[in-house]
Amino acid sequence: MTAPSFRHDRPGTPAGRWDDAVAALPGLVLPEGRNRVVVAGAHPDDETLGAGGLVHAAARAGRRVQVVTATAGEGSHPHSPTHPPTALAAVRRDELRAAIAALAPGADVRCLDLPDGDVASHEEAVVAALVETVGASGEDVVLVAPWRGDGHPDHEAVGRAAAIAADRTDALLWEYPVWAWHWGGPATLPAGASRLPIDADDLDAKRRAVAAHTSQVRPLSPAAGDEVMLGPDLLAHFDRPAEVFLTGGDVEDEVLDQVHRDDPDPWRVDSPYERRKRAVTLASLPRERYADALEVGCSVGALAVDLAARCDRLLAIDASRTAVRLARQRTDGTAHLEVRQARVPSQWPVGTRDLVCVSEIGYFLSPRRLAEVVDLALGSLSDDGHLLLCHWRHQPVGWPLAGPAVHDAFLATGAPVMVEHQEPDFLLHVLGRPA
């Protein structure tokens, strides 16, 4: 649903109109085993309004709470005669810390200081910060963020970034509405909305936290331009003994396809470094020739051309539609080579092969998906087959895993190591099929 034009200082939907719809929602509980709660907001106060009760309940239960806000909210009073943006930003950061101290003493609080009103131009920075905060143990995390349909562009940008970060890290995503309560109605929330009851202690703590955002709930001064931003009618939406979260929304993480759309040679495959790395890769293969091979993550097809010369049949796959198109152009006329679009692990090609190559792709998988790819890759090998691994050693920005962690996941299976090669910038292994 598209949000209509709305203003905070104009009448919106009364809170009472939502009561029956909220009461009818299915119940929600914090899942066991998710011992960290990472709460994202676009501005200081989003986290308190949308998820303050959840934050307090999680902290009381001994779960670790981390808060990330994209902006300092310096744009809330653009015509203030008393608080220029830099001063207001400092005030709102202090208010954020005070509010979180009321909800979860000792919680980590981070402000990215992105421009208020233009978070959409900096979504990749929000993704990177959230992935860094969640880390490689996302299955331990509930990631809470503004709803992607909330109607405020900054809220929706943070929501999109959080959805991608959750997908990359295996965190559980819960989205909270803020402005939708004001402009929407009981039919606004889509399927997947649920109600998290919050008890009296949690609600009292949330009220104290809301009050800590003084610049928003009280006038900055009696002067024009310093009016209240969040009046009683708006705050009434967040003063009920339940909070609403949306779960299970679809995620479209097309960043690797965008990389190839922006640059037809994003990895500089004909550079001296890349050409030498491919030469080392080919030289590491224990056999001169392979009957049936699979390359996972072929990008523009540079390695596929070299591998095809050593294989009777080679299937090269990539999730990016643009990369597949570029790879087909590069490999046109190469015998016994097929390039196909496929996303792993969900679209892993069937069949047994005597060579599987997983090169420069493992860190673009979430930890859970990587674990599935490990099983599929080793399970696809013939009894005397080889698994070829080659990855950059450094940490890709916006992803939870680096090359060494990818290789460690394969090595942990006990697969026999046929070849090992390490350099400052990349590492390479050739493994056999586990016993």
C-alpha positions as CSV (number, residue, x, y, z in Angstrom):
1,M,0.0,0.0,0.0
2,T,1.2,3.5,-0.9
3,A,1.0,6.1,1.9
4,P,-0.9,9.2,1.1
5,S,0.6,12.6,1.7
6,F,0.4,13.4,5.4
7,R,1.8,15.9,7.9
8,H,2.5,15.4,11.6
9,D,0.7,18.6,12.5
10,R,-2.5,17.7,10.7
11,P,-5.2,15.4,12.1
12,G,-4.7,11.7,11.5
13,T,-6.4,8.5,12.3
14,P,-7.4,8.5,16.0
15,A,-5.7,5.8,18.0
16,G,-9.0,4.3,19.1
17,R,-9.9,3.4,15.5
18,W,-7.0,0.9,15.6
19,D,-7.9,-0.8,18.9
20,D,-10.1,-3.6,17.5
21,A,-7.7,-4.3,14.6
22,V,-4.7,-4.5,16.9
23,A,-6.5,-6.7,19.4
24,A,-7.5,-9.1,16.7
25,L,-3.9,-9.6,15.5
26,P,-2.2,-13.0,16.3
27,G,0.1,-13.0,19.3
28,L,3.9,-12.8,19.0
29,V,6.7,-13.7,21.4
30,L,10.4,-13.2,21.4
31,P,11.8,-16.5,20.2
32,E,14.1,-18.6,22.4
33,G,17.6,-18.8,21.2
34,R,17.7,-15.2,19.8
35,N,19.7,-13.7,22.5
36,R,20.5,-10.3,20.9
37,V,18.0,-7.7,19.8
38,V,19.4,-5.1,17.3
39,V,17.0,-2.2,16.9
40,A,17.4,0.1,13.9
41,G,15.7,3.5,13.4
42,A,15.8,6.3,10.9
43,H,15.7,9.0,13.6
44,P,16.1,9.1,17.4
45,D,12.7,8.2,18.8
46,D,11.7,5.7,16.1
47,E,13.1,2.9,18.2
48,T,11.3,4.1,21.3
49,L,7.9,4.6,19.7
50,G,7.9,1.4,17.6
51,A,9.7,-1.0,19.8
52,G,10.4,0.5,23.2
53,G,8.4,-2.2,25.1
54,L,10.2,-4.9,23.2
55,V,13.6,-3.3,24.0
56,H,12.7,-3.1,27.7
57,A,11.4,-6.7,27.8
58,A,14.4,-8.0,26.1
59,A,16.8,-6.2,28.4
60,R,14.9,-7.5,31.5
61,A,15.2,-11.0,30.1
62,G,19.0,-10.6,29.9
63,R,19.2,-10.3,26.1
64,R,21.8,-8.0,24.7
65,V,20.3,-4.9,23.1
66,Q,22.1,-2.8,20.4
67,V,20.6,0.3,18.8
68,V,21.5,1.9,15.5
69,T,20.0,5.1,14.2
70,A,20.7,6.3,10.7
71,T,20.4,10.0,11.4
72,A,20.6,12.3,14.3
73,G,17.2,13.8,13.4
74,E,18.6,17.2,12.8
75,G,15.8,17.9,10.3
76,S,12.9,17.7,12.6
77,H,12.6,21.5,13.0
78,P,13.8,22.9,9.8
79,H,12.6,26.5,10.6
80,S,13.7,26.6,14.2
81,P,15.1,30.0,15.2
82,T,16.8,28.6,18.3
83,H,18.3,25.3,17.2
84,P,20.3,25.1,14.0
85,P,20.7,21.5,12.6
86,T,24.1,20.8,14.3
87,A,22.8,21.9,17.7
88,L,19.6,19.9,17.3
89,A,21.5,16.9,16.2
90,A,23.5,17.0,19.5
91,V,20.3,17.4,21.5
92,R,18.7,14.4,19.8
93,R,21.7,12.2,20.2
94,D,21.7,12.9,24.0
95,E,17.9,12.2,24.1
96,L,18.5,8.9,22.3
97,R,21.0,7.8,24.9
98,A,18.7,8.9,27.7
99,A,15.8,7.0,26.2
100,I,17.7,3.8,25.7
101,A,19.2,4.1,29.2
102,A,15.5,4.0,30.5
103,L,14.7,1.0,28.4
104,A,17.9,-1.1,28.4
105,P,20.7,0.2,30.6
106,G,24.1,-0.6,29.2
107,A,22.8,-1.1,25.6
108,D,25.1,-0.2,22.7
109,V,23.9,3.0,20.9
110,R,25.3,4.0,17.6
111,C,24.3,7.0,15.4
112,L,25.4,6.9,11.7
113,D,24.9,10.6,11.3
114,L,23.5,10.2,7.8
115,P,21.6,13.2,6.4
116,D,18.1,13.5,7.8
117,G,15.6,13.3,4.9
118,D,18.0,11.6,2.5
119,V,18.7,8.2,4.0
120,A,17.6,6.6,0.7
121,S,20.8,7.9,-1.0
122,H,22.8,6.1,1.7
123,E,21.1,2.8,2.0
124,E,24.3,0.8,1.4
125,A,25.9,2.5,4.4
126,V,23.0,1.5,6.5
127,V,23.2,-2.1,5.2
128,A,26.9,-2.2,6.0
129,A,26.4,-0.8,9.5
130,L,23.7,-3.3,10.3
131,V,25.6,-6.2,8.9
132,E,28.6,-5.2,11.0
133,T,26.4,-4.9,14.1
134,V,24.8,-8.3,13.6
135,G,28.0,-10.0,12.5
136,A,28.3,-13.6,11.5
137,S,26.1,-14.9,14.3
138,G,22.8,-13.7,12.9
139,E,20.9,-16.7,13.9
140,D,21.2,-15.3,17.5
141,V,19.6,-12.0,16.5
142,V,16.2,-10.4,16.1
143,L,16.7,-7.3,13.9
144,V,14.0,-4.8,14.5
145,A,13.5,-1.9,12.0
146,P,10.9,0.5,10.6
147,W,8.3,-1.0,8.3
148,R,9.2,-0.7,4.6
149,G,5.7,0.5,3.9
150,D,5.6,3.2,6.7
151,G,5.2,6.1,4.4
152,H,8.2,8.2,5.5
153,P,11.1,7.9,3.0
154,D,13.8,7.6,5.7
155,H,11.8,5.0,7.5
156,E,11.3,2.9,4.4
157,A,15.0,3.3,3.4
158,V,16.1,1.9,6.8
159,G,13.5,-0.8,6.5
160,R,14.9,-1.9,3.1
161,A,18.4,-1.8,4.4
162,A,17.5,-3.9,7.5
163,A,15.7,-6.5,5.3
164,I,18.8,-6.9,3.2
165,A,21.0,-7.0,6.3
166,A,18.8,-9.7,7.8
167,D,18.9,-11.7,4.6
168,R,22.7,-11.6,4.5
169,T,23.2,-12.5,8.2
170,D,20.3,-14.9,8.9
171,A,18.9,-12.5,11.5
172,L,15.1,-12.6,12.1
173,L,13.5,-9.4,10.8
174,W,10.7,-7.7,12.7
175,E,9.4,-4.4,11.2
176,Y,7.5,-1.8,13.2
177,P,5.1,0.9,11.9
178,V,5.4,4.5,13.1
179,W,3.7,6.9,10.7
180,A,1.3,4.3,9.3
181,W,-0.7,4.6,12.5
182,H,-1.3,8.3,11.6
183,W,-2.1,8.1,7.9
184,G,-3.5,4.6,7.7
185,G,-6.4,2.7,8.9
186,P,-7.2,-0.9,10.1
187,A,-6.9,-2.2,6.6
188,T,-3.4,-0.7,6.2
189,L,-1.3,-3.4,7.7
190,P,-0.6,-6.4,5.4
191,A,-0.7,-10.1,6.3
192,G,2.2,-10.9,8.6
193,A,1.3,-8.3,11.2
194,S,1.4,-9.6,14.8
195,R,0.9,-8.2,18.3
196,L,3.5,-8.4,21.0
197,P,1.9,-7.9,24.4
198,I,3.9,-5.7,26.7
199,D,3.3,-5.7,30.5
200,A,2.9,-2.7,32.8
201,D,6.6,-2.4,33.7
202,D,7.6,-2.4,30.0
203,L,4.9,0.2,29.2
204,D,6.0,2.4,32.1
205,A,9.6,2.2,30.9
206,K,8.5,3.1,27.3
207,R,6.6,6.1,28.6
208,R,9.7,7.3,30.4
209,A,11.8,6.8,27.2
210,V,9.2,8.7,25.1
211,A,9.4,11.6,27.6
212,A,13.2,11.6,27.2
213,H,12.8,12.7,23.6
214,T,12.1,16.2,24.9
215,S,12.7,18.0,21.7
216,Q,10.0,16.0,20.0
217,V,7.3,15.9,22.7
218,R,7.6,19.4,23.9
219,P,8.2,22.7,22.1
220,L,11.8,23.7,21.7
221,S,10.8,27.3,22.6
222,P,7.7,29.5,22.4
223,A,8.9,30.8,19.0
224,A,7.4,29.9,15.7
225,G,9.3,27.0,14.1
226,D,9.9,25.3,17.5
227,E,6.5,23.6,17.9
228,V,5.9,20.1,19.2
229,M,6.6,17.4,16.7
230,L,4.8,14.5,18.5
231,G,1.6,15.7,20.0
232,P,-0.7,13.7,22.3
233,D,-2.9,12.4,19.5
234,L,0.2,10.9,17.8
235,L,1.7,9.6,21.0
236,A,-1.6,7.8,21.8
237,H,-0.8,5.3,19.1
238,F,2.3,4.1,21.0
239,D,0.7,4.0,24.5
240,R,-1.1,0.7,24.2
241,P,-0.1,-2.5,26.0
242,A,1.1,-4.1,22.8
243,E,3.4,-3.4,20.0
244,V,2.8,-4.4,16.4
245,F,5.5,-6.0,14.2
246,L,5.4,-7.3,10.7
247,T,7.3,-10.5,9.8
248,G,8.0,-12.6,6.8
249,G,8.3,-9.9,4.1
250,D,10.0,-10.7,0.8
251,V,13.6,-9.5,0.3
252,E,15.2,-8.5,-3.0
253,D,19.0,-8.2,-2.6
254,E,20.1,-7.4,-6.1
255,V,23.4,-5.6,-5.2
256,L,25.6,-8.0,-7.2
257,D,23.4,-7.6,-10.3
258,Q,23.6,-3.9,-9.8
259,V,27.4,-4.1,-9.6
260,H,27.5,-5.8,-13.0
261,R,25.0,-3.3,-14.4
262,D,27.1,-0.4,-13.2
263,D,30.4,-1.8,-14.6
264,P,30.7,-4.7,-17.1
265,D,34.0,-5.6,-15.6
266,P,33.6,-4.9,-11.8
267,W,36.4,-7.2,-10.7
268,R,39.0,-6.1,-13.4
269,V,39.4,-9.7,-14.6
270,D,42.1,-8.8,-17.1
271,S,44.3,-7.1,-14.5
272,P,47.7,-8.7,-13.7
273,Y,46.5,-9.7,-10.3
274,E,43.4,-11.5,-11.6
275,R,45.3,-13.1,-14.5
276,R,48.0,-14.4,-12.1
277,K,45.4,-15.7,-9.6
278,R,43.6,-17.6,-12.3
279,A,46.9,-19.1,-13.4
280,V,47.6,-20.2,-9.9
281,T,44.1,-21.6,-9.6
282,L,44.5,-23.7,-12.8
283,A,48.0,-24.9,-11.8
284,S,46.6,-26.1,-8.5
285,L,44.2,-28.6,-10.1
286,P,45.5,-32.1,-9.3
287,R,44.4,-33.6,-12.7
288,E,45.0,-32.3,-16.2
289,R,41.4,-33.0,-17.3
290,Y,38.0,-33.3,-15.8
291,A,34.9,-34.9,-17.4
292,D,32.2,-32.8,-15.8
293,A,32.7,-29.6,-13.8
294,L,30.6,-27.0,-12.1
295,E,31.6,-23.4,-11.5
296,V,29.5,-21.6,-8.8
297,G,29.5,-17.8,-9.2
298,C,31.1,-17.3,-12.6
299,S,30.5,-13.5,-12.8
300,V,31.6,-12.3,-16.3
301,G,33.1,-15.7,-17.2
302,A,36.9,-15.1,-17.1
303,L,37.7,-18.2,-15.0
304,A,35.1,-20.3,-16.9
305,V,37.0,-19.8,-20.2
306,D,40.2,-21.1,-18.5
307,L,38.4,-24.0,-16.8
308,A,36.6,-25.1,-20.0
309,A,40.0,-25.8,-21.5
310,R,40.5,-28.5,-18.8
311,C,37.0,-30.0,-18.9
312,D,34.9,-32.1,-21.2
313,R,31.8,-30.3,-19.9
314,L,31.5,-27.2,-17.7
315,L,28.4,-25.6,-16.3
316,A,29.0,-22.1,-15.0
317,I,26.3,-20.5,-12.9
318,D,25.6,-17.1,-11.4
319,A,22.7,-15.5,-9.6
320,S,23.0,-12.2,-11.5
321,R,21.1,-11.9,-14.7
322,T,23.5,-9.2,-15.9
323,A,26.6,-11.3,-15.1
324,V,25.2,-14.3,-17.0
325,R,24.6,-12.1,-20.0
326,L,28.2,-10.8,-19.8
327,A,29.6,-14.3,-19.3
328,R,27.8,-15.6,-22.3
329,Q,29.3,-12.8,-24.4
330,R,32.8,-13.6,-23.1
331,T,32.4,-17.4,-23.5
332,D,30.6,-17.4,-26.9
333,G,32.1,-20.1,-29.0
334,T,33.8,-21.9,-26.1
335,A,33.2,-25.6,-26.6
336,H,31.3,-27.7,-24.0
337,L,30.5,-24.7,-21.8
338,E,27.0,-23.7,-20.6
339,V,26.3,-20.5,-18.7
340,R,23.1,-20.6,-16.7
341,Q,21.4,-18.2,-14.2
342,A,20.9,-20.0,-10.8
343,R,20.9,-18.9,-7.2
344,V,22.5,-21.2,-4.7
345,P,21.7,-23.0,-2.6
346,S,18.1,-23.0,-3.6
347,Q,18.8,-23.7,-7.3
348,W,21.8,-26.0,-7.0
349,P,22.2,-28.0,-10.2
350,V,21.5,-31.7,-9.9
351,G,24.1,-34.2,-10.8
352,T,27.5,-35.6,-9.8
353,R,30.7,-33.9,-10.9
354,D,34.4,-34.6,-10.6
355,L,35.2,-30.9,-10.2
356,V,33.2,-28.2,-8.4
357,C,34.7,-24.7,-8.3
358,V,33.5,-22.2,-5.6
359,S,35.6,-19.1,-6.3
360,E,35.1,-15.5,-4.9
361,I,31.4,-16.2,-4.1
362,G,31.3,-17.8,-0.6
363,Y,31.3,-14.5,1.3
364,F,28.3,-13.3,-0.7
365,L,26.2,-16.0,1.1
366,S,24.7,-15.8,4.6
367,P,26.3,-18.2,7.1
368,R,23.2,-20.5,6.8
369,R,23.3,-20.5,3.0
370,L,27.1,-21.1,3.1
371,A,26.6,-24.1,5.3
372,E,24.0,-25.5,2.8
373,V,26.4,-24.8,-0.1
374,V,29.2,-26.7,1.7
375,D,27.0,-29.8,2.0
376,L,25.8,-29.5,-1.6
377,A,29.2,-28.9,-3.1
378,L,30.9,-31.8,-1.3
379,G,27.9,-34.0,-1.8
380,S,28.0,-33.3,-5.6
381,L,31.5,-34.7,-5.9
382,S,32.2,-38.1,-7.4
383,D,34.3,-40.4,-5.3
384,D,37.5,-39.1,-6.8
385,G,36.3,-35.6,-7.4
386,H,37.9,-32.3,-6.4
387,L,36.5,-29.2,-4.8
388,L,38.3,-26.0,-5.8
389,L,38.1,-23.0,-3.5
390,C,39.7,-19.6,-4.0
391,H,38.7,-16.4,-2.1
392,W,40.0,-12.9,-1.3
393,R,41.2,-12.8,2.2
394,H,39.9,-9.5,3.3
395,Q,36.5,-8.4,4.6
396,P,33.9,-7.4,2.0
397,V,32.0,-4.3,3.2
398,G,28.3,-5.1,3.8
399,W,28.7,-8.9,4.2
400,P,29.3,-10.9,7.4
401,L,31.9,-13.4,6.1
402,A,35.4,-13.1,4.8
403,G,37.4,-15.6,2.7
404,P,39.1,-17.4,5.6
405,A,35.7,-18.0,7.3
406,V,34.4,-19.4,4.0
407,H,37.3,-21.9,3.7
408,D,37.1,-22.8,7.4
409,A,33.5,-23.8,6.8
410,F,34.6,-26.3,4.1
411,L,37.7,-27.5,6.1
412,A,35.5,-28.2,9.2
413,T,33.9,-31.1,7.3
414,G,37.1,-33.1,7.5
415,A,37.4,-33.2,3.7
416,P,41.0,-34.2,2.7
417,V,43.2,-31.2,1.7
418,M,44.9,-32.0,-1.6
419,V,46.3,-28.5,-2.2
420,E,46.7,-25.4,0.0
421,H,48.0,-22.1,-1.2
422,Q,48.0,-18.8,0.8
423,E,49.0,-15.3,-0.1
424,P,48.4,-11.9,1.5
425,D,45.4,-11.3,-0.7
426,F,43.9,-14.7,-1.4
427,L,43.9,-18.2,-0.3
428,L,43.2,-21.4,-2.3
429,H,42.3,-25.0,-1.3
430,V,41.6,-28.1,-3.3
431,L,39.7,-30.7,-1.3
432,G,38.7,-34.2,-1.9
433,R,35.4,-35.9,-1.1
434,P,35.0,-36.5,2.6
435,A,35.2,-40.2,3.6
